[in-house]
Amino acid sequence: MRSESSMSGLTRPRLLVLLLALPALLLLVLAIAAAVVYPQLPDLEQLTDYRPKQPLRVYTADGVQIGEFGAERRRFLPLDQIPEPMQDALLAIEDHEFYAHGGISATGILRALVGNLTSMSRKGGGSTLTQQLARDFYLTKKKLYSRKFIELLLTLKIESQLSKGQILELYMNQIYLGQRAYGFEAAARIYFGKSLKELSIAETAMLAGLPQNPIYANPVVNFSRAQRRQLVVLGRMHELGQIDATQLAAAKAEKLHIRSPQDPRLHAEFVAEMARQQVHAQYGEETYTLGLNVYTSLDSREQAAAYRGLRASLMEHERRKPWRGPDGHVVLAEDPAARDATITKALAEHPDQDELRAAVVTEASPTKVLASLQSGEDIVISGEGLRSVQAGLSAKAKAELRIRPGSIVRVLRGGPTKAEPKGAWAITQQPEAEGALVALEPGSGRVRALVGGFDFARNQFNHASSAWRQPGSSFKPILYSAALEHGLTPASVIDDEPISIGDWEPKNSDARYDGPITLRQALARSKNMVSIRLLQQVGPSATRDWAARFGLDRDKQPDNLTLALGSGAVTPMQMASAYAVFANGGYLLKPLLIERIVDAKGRILFSAEADSPSEEKRAIPARNAFVTASLLQEVTRSGTAARASTQLRRSDIYGKTGTTNDAVDAWFAGFHPSLVAVVWMGYSQPRSLGERESGGGLALPAWIELMSEALRGTPVQPMPAVPGVAMRDGDWVYEDETQPPVEAPASAASAP
């Protein structure tokens, strides 16, 4: 027994020595490892010469963002421009000892070790902002003790070479915060639609809580999780004395609005894409990382009106079409939770198209339909809101048309027809027709509004710049302009009687013939027979040459008499430039869309000067432009576009409707001395818009919507007479014209 006791007495001191030696040995090993690894650590050029990836952004002339292109949505802000409440909130929840420690928090490490040992897993935690920065720039996310050791060394290196202000600035611009947002300024705009300096304490706290779990606990993906984290941040801010009890209570009570697809925003996706293509052609893939800012010539107010007007016209046209049936169907379970999950999934697969919302029907009868929206709102549709879909609510409805619980439909709020009460919901359908609108300044060519189609997400083809369509009667003013140079005047009398040339028997659109009629009356009433007789006198070849003066492609205009009816091919952009010639006194100016490109530091890389009238750019004589404009004024005063002057209540507007055979294309091209605008509507694959459709009925309302906004507060601006014209017998003539009005021959000169 004494022997065993003696051995035990000898072992205890040795064990004690061993226990005391282990930490020293561990420290020695770590010191050796640090000495070996530290020199091999990467240099900090990534941090000291920080060049963050910043996306390409596109803006209107008045500074409204209309597009962003790049994998990382980041807006770099120097630390002195980041509000102190945002800095305080972040430090309160992530690293309240940031300015006191040297990059490593002993209490944080101890807390993490206890957590890891207790859970028998490497949970992590306790990292300072500097450690997080080191990890974000240089290390993988894989949790290994070896990686943690290197992270600590990197942290010490960063702290030795960068100031606290530099570290915090880097962190607040680099950290990922969900929804492709990198940095707090980008996150503020993505989640709240405003900059950091505009945020409340409650909004600031929500952003400060994002670094812990930005993918699954951001307010878009899971608002309740984000809100729970926000409350933790607010609590820490109060504990540290950053906010008082009153501010804490107010922040907790504040109802936050997270930006959603339903929020109003300026739609100019087609312009943004045009800008992206032009910049990419010069900068290649660097386009998406250099932080370039492109400023276009768009006016945000006019762009919004153009978008609103074109979509309203297309949706109103669609309401006159037969019901084609729901967008799809889902099976709704009896269990409320399962039902909600099914509705959420269905609506995610059928996103809203701005004001044209997707909805899942939950109850349906011929007099009332209940439906759920993506926002979670339940709506009731009844009365006039069901008028266009009665074919789908009838008991005898065909299966493909039937609206039933689980049907996915499109709804519109606000009462598309006057019979519907304001704010009422109506079931409608996505327009199949497309459209385009281009507006530009006639004196400079600066594009002020451009809409290339109904919905960019649905169809990216830009009909404004790239759709070659027949202009129909909107081409006639160019023909009439040519006729003025061939001796005719607005008072010249032409025979409006049927023409038959071989198998070709053209007709007036209204099938009415007025006999002898002046050019002024003929253009106002869009008389096809008069246009054909004018073309016989001027000649197709000369008219094609004249059209080329307006920027139209000569080779795309037919060399026969069908040219009189606008059977060639033009784009809406071309027609806008062409009508600008009448508006600016006879000059063909190049359209300008991109005004300047600025780099991430604000340096101008490209700047374009708008075109200006000069004799080198003269397309037609000033007197010709003036007299033709007076003819176009008659169209809006008493002709096919009289609705324009009536609704706008002004006389200084000019324009021409255009409708091709079988109403395949519908146009209105017109101008005020300060703004030219052209609207086109038609199907992407040409077919009739409808037997009774016309440019005056379809395209003109969108033009009026734009002009009512653009000309608000603008005094009436009559076009002053130019040298070389005189009023004679109640109409304008060239001053050097002494011959009586010329009548075009009644017989055809050539067949089409």
Summary of the structure (lengths in Angstrom):
residues: 752
radius of gyration: 35.3
end to end distance: 129.2
largest distance: 146.7
contacts: 2526
relative contact order: 0.09
helix: 44%
strand: 16%
